[in-house]
């Protein structure tokens, strides 16, 4: 790695002080964008989605619990998944810590995938996660949220993801969707985050962005696929296939 210029304490101080203005600019921009996000229009949910959960069938309204806000993470896990998505698992490693606080701040967080519940629970147990993970296998939820696609959609190139329609080959894609339930029990879709939008939920990335080497994503894929592994596989051989993307 190229080593940066080494300077006196005084020059170091002045350079970092000057850079701080850019860091503050970024913080203020992030706050402005968050405020704009909260002002976006909402979409009323009119379907009665039912999910398979460890406590029996539950409707979307039930996933809120006692809270008025619900964050859903769409984990790429199709039926019969064998090689699990490193990216979704990387993000999922960060959920439980945040969830301890979210549940006390009027926010419920649930992970949803299309695979049958027993497959999801088995993988969650392997990884040591505690968050609620439910199956949307028997509903249109994933398809309506545009994170899962049928064979017919893929064949026709009718695959809209992240507000863009273009041909795709993966049946499953990641993302987060945010919902609000009002005092009448009506549910609204208030925001969606797809593709790289999920990076804001990955705390490890923010640590890496502080370091001299950064994220170190300089391999074949130029993204987390270059280095991230399931947290119990770092000492073993990396997975070469990603069947869950197409399951």
PyMOL commands that set and color helices and strands:
alter all, ss='L'
color gray80, all
select helices_A, chain A and resi 9-38+60-64+86-92+95-102+117-127+141-144+151-156+195-201+203-208+224-226+243-246
alter helices_A, ss='H'
color red, helices_A
select strands_A, chain A and resi 43-44+50-53+56-59+69-74+107-113+132-135+160-161+164-165+175-181+187-194
alter strands_A, ss='S'
color yellow, strands_A
deselect
rebuild
show_as cartoon
